[in-house]
């Protein structure tokens, strides 16, 4: 596979900043599930009040981001990380590299367990 982009999963404020930093040196796919945010990023070159680098392109397709990116940066809250990985795992391959920027700790414990 010849990667065209680096992928950032999560278009919140932290994901947007990471995408902008990466975009200085490479093309970036910024994954969002929000259709309005997708349109705003690709049309207005802005997200959450931040002006975006021209090398950033938003998408909402798991197939697109995993098909065009060998390196993926999941930048999402830890509370959603497990669900996100279950959604993405059928699309991931051994050549993918994931660099986690997950925020916080997932403190979901099996019933009866405490910290």
ZIBELZI-V454289 format. One record per residue. N is the residue number from 0. RES is the residue in three letters. SS is DSSP state (H for helix, E for strand, C for the rest). PHI is phi in whole degrees, 0 to 359 (* if undefined). D_CENTER is the distance of its C-alpha to the mean C-alpha in whole Angstrom. Layout:
N|RES|SS|PHI|D_CENTER / N|RES|SS|PHI|D_CENTER
This chain:
0|UNK|C|*|20 / 1|UNK|C|250|19 / 2|UNK|C|288|16 / 3|UNK|C|262|16 / 4|UNK|E|222|12 / 5|UNK|E|255|10 / 6|UNK|E|256|6 / 7|UNK|E|242|3 / 8|UNK|E|262|1 / 9|UNK|C|115|4 / 10|UNK|C|252|6 / 11|UNK|C|282|9 / 12|UNK|H|295|11 / 13|UNK|H|292|10 / 14|UNK|H|299|7 / 15|UNK|H|295|9 / 16|UNK|H|295|11 / 17|UNK|H|299|9 / 18|UNK|H|300|9 / 19|UNK|H|297|12 / 20|UNK|H|294|14 / 21|UNK|H|295|12 / 22|UNK|C|293|14 / 23|UNK|C|297|17 / 24|UNK|C|241|17 / 25|UNK|C|203|15 / 26|UNK|C|280|14 / 27|UNK|E|233|10 / 28|UNK|E|262|8 / 29|UNK|E|250|6 / 30|UNK|E|273|5 / 31|UNK|C|221|7 / 32|UNK|C|270|10 / 33|UNK|C|272|12 / 34|UNK|H|296|15 / 35|UNK|H|294|16 / 36|UNK|H|295|13 / 37|UNK|H|303|12 / 38|UNK|H|296|16 / 39|UNK|H|297|16 / 40|UNK|H|296|14 / 41|UNK|H|283|15 / 42|UNK|H|267|19 / 43|UNK|H|260|19 / 44|UNK|C|57|17 / 45|UNK|E|217|16 / 46|UNK|E|207|14 / 47|UNK|C|52|15 / 48|UNK|C|83|18 / 49|UNK|E|264|17 / 50|UNK|E|284|18 / 51|UNK|C|256|15 / 52|UNK|C|296|16 / 53|UNK|C|296|17 / 54|UNK|C|279|15 / 55|UNK|E|259|12 / 56|UNK|E|230|12 / 57|UNK|E|274|10 / 58|UNK|E|213|10 / 59|UNK|C|231|10 / 60|UNK|C|246|11 / 61|UNK|H|299|10 / 62|UNK|H|296|13 / 63|UNK|H|293|12 / 64|UNK|H|291|9 / 65|UNK|H|282|10 / 66|UNK|H|280|14 / 67|UNK|H|251|13 / 68|UNK|E|230|11 / 69|UNK|E|275|13 / 70|UNK|E|252|11 / 71|UNK|E|235|7 / 72|UNK|E|247|6 / 73|UNK|E|286|5 / 74|UNK|C|239|6 / 75|UNK|C|223|7 / 76|UNK|E|298|11 / 77|UNK|H|300|13 / 78|UNK|H|297|15 / 79|UNK|H|253|12 / 80|UNK|H|295|11 / 81|UNK|H|300|14 / 82|UNK|H|297|13 / 83|UNK|H|299|10 / 84|UNK|H|295|11 / 85|UNK|H|296|14 / 86|UNK|H|290|13 / 87|UNK|H|277|11 / 88|UNK|H|305|14 / 89|UNK|H|295|16 / 90|UNK|H|257|14 / 91|UNK|C|267|14 / 92|UNK|C|228|17 / 93|UNK|C|303|18 / 94|UNK|C|281|17 / 95|UNK|C|285|14 / 96|UNK|E|246|13 / 97|UNK|E|245|10 / 98|UNK|C|244|10 / 99|UNK|C|280|10 / 100|UNK|C|235|10 / 101|UNK|C|297|10 / 102|UNK|E|263|13 / 103|UNK|C|83|16 / 104|UNK|C|240|18 / 105|UNK|C|275|18 / 106|UNK|C|259|22 / 107|UNK|C|289|22 / 108|UNK|C|241|25 / 109|UNK|C|300|28 / 110|UNK|C|303|31 / 111|UNK|C|94|33 / 112|UNK|C|264|31 / 113|UNK|C|226|31 / 114|UNK|C|262|30
